[in-house]
Amino acid sequence: MTLSHPDTWLDQHGDALYRYAVMRVRDSAMAEDLVQETLLSALRAKDSFAGAAAERTWLIAILKNKIIDHYRRSRHEAPLPDSDDPDAAIEAMFNEADEDHWARMPAVWANPDTALEQAEFWRAFQLCLEGLPARQAQVFALTELDGLTTEELCKVLEAQPSNVWVMLHRARLRLRECLEQGWFGAAGGNR
Amino acid sequence: MLSCKEVSLLISRSYDARLTWRQRLAVRLHLLVCEACRRFTEQMRFLRRAGRAFADRQRDSASNGLSADARDHIRRTLRGQD
């Protein structure tokens, strides 16, 4: 595979890079900066493009590193919350007075496979992701969207595995509840 | 016996790390008697699939791109590099 002319990168991949970035840093100005930095780096590195990957995959790999650098920088301003700090929304999902059973029984999710084919489901999913607290969204995106291992995540965030697992657990519990209410809930999930 | 809260943490963790045999056993025993946590387990399996599928879709989707201003700004910056 060969690279197309750098002048075309912005038109061909700019939107995809931006969407990738904004989902993960949740700040449109920062996402725009990251897209620009990515294209500048790509321009400088174009002679070293190995041709093993598609052009967009190559650009996204560069962007991913920029995002991780961004996380590293922001980590010093706002470290990962301590997992010993209780999270009220999560506490409310379990009934402490009743041996920490679920406060509300999780529902059976009807037709999950069909949901994955529906544009409306993905809008609901995106809204739920956007509703997560920033740190939980970050940890969830790096793990579930980007496939980072706990070990890699701990390096990026300078955090302990147990802390990362608690953050992931909280993110998943929140998403679960949000999807159940926003999609799989009353309407039956087979809209 | 572990609580639902503890079991849900272990089930979530099982997607990120290998549980010890003791933990796996405790989860399995709990799931035998707990319909709520069985449902939760199914939902976590779905969430993993959905996360991966979402990442693929987002990559190829056509909406919510750069604003015209941002695009112009980046274009000017890139030109300045030539």
Chai-1 contact restraints between the chains, C-beta under 6 A:
chainA,res_idxA,chainB,res_idxB,connection_type,confidence,min_distance_angstrom,max_distance_angstrom,comment,restraint_id
A,L10,B,I74,contact,1.0,0.0,6.0,A-B,restraint_1
A,L10,B,R75,contact,1.0,0.0,6.0,A-B,restraint_2
A,G14,B,L66,contact,1.0,0.0,6.0,A-B,restraint_3
A,D15,B,G65,contact,1.0,0.0,6.0,A-B,restraint_4
A,D15,B,L66,contact,1.0,0.0,6.0,A-B,restraint_5
A,A16,B,R59,contact,1.0,0.0,6.0,A-B,restraint_6
A,Y18,B,G65,contact,1.0,0.0,6.0,A-B,restraint_7
A,Y18,B,L66,contact,1.0,0.0,6.0,A-B,restraint_8
A,R19,B,Q58,contact,1.0,0.0,6.0,A-B,restraint_9
A,R19,B,N64,contact,1.0,0.0,6.0,A-B,restraint_10
A,E32,B,A70,contact,1.0,0.0,6.0,A-B,restraint_11
A,Q36,B,I74,contact,1.0,0.0,6.0,A-B,restraint_12
A,Q36,B,T77,contact,1.0,0.0,6.0,A-B,restraint_13
A,L39,B,L78,contact,1.0,0.0,6.0,A-B,restraint_14
A,L43,B,Q81,contact,1.0,0.0,6.0,A-B,restraint_15
A,F94,B,K5,contact,1.0,0.0,6.0,A-B,restraint_16
A,E99,B,S3,contact,1.0,0.0,6.0,A-B,restraint_17
A,D100,B,S3,contact,1.0,0.0,6.0,A-B,restraint_18
A,D100,B,C4,contact,1.0,0.0,6.0,A-B,restraint_19
A,D100,B,K5,contact,1.0,0.0,6.0,A-B,restraint_20
A,H101,B,C4,contact,1.0,0.0,6.0,A-B,restraint_21
A,W102,B,C4,contact,1.0,0.0,6.0,A-B,restraint_22
A,W102,B,A36,contact,1.0,0.0,6.0,A-B,restraint_23
A,M105,B,A36,contact,1.0,0.0,6.0,A-B,restraint_24
A,P106,B,A36,contact,1.0,0.0,6.0,A-B,restraint_25
A,P106,B,R39,contact,1.0,0.0,6.0,A-B,restraint_26
A,P106,B,F40,contact,1.0,0.0,6.0,A-B,restraint_27
A,P112,B,F46,contact,1.0,0.0,6.0,A-B,restraint_28
A,L116,B,A53,contact,1.0,0.0,6.0,A-B,restraint_29
A,F125,B,F54,contact,1.0,0.0,6.0,A-B,restraint_30
A,E144,B,G51,contact,1.0,0.0,6.0,A-B,restraint_31
A,L145,B,G51,contact,1.0,0.0,6.0,A-B,restraint_32
A,L145,B,A55,contact,1.0,0.0,6.0,A-B,restraint_33
A,T150,B,D16,contact,1.0,0.0,6.0,A-B,restraint_34
A,T150,B,A17,contact,1.0,0.0,6.0,A-B,restraint_35
A,W165,B,R13,contact,1.0,0.0,6.0,A-B,restraint_36
A,H169,B,L9,contact,1.0,0.0,6.0,A-B,restraint_37
A,H169,B,S12,contact,1.0,0.0,6.0,A-B,restraint_38
A,R172,B,S12,contact,1.0,0.0,6.0,A-B,restraint_39
A,R172,B,L47,contact,1.0,0.0,6.0,A-B,restraint_40
A,R176,B,Q43,contact,1.0,0.0,6.0,A-B,restraint_41
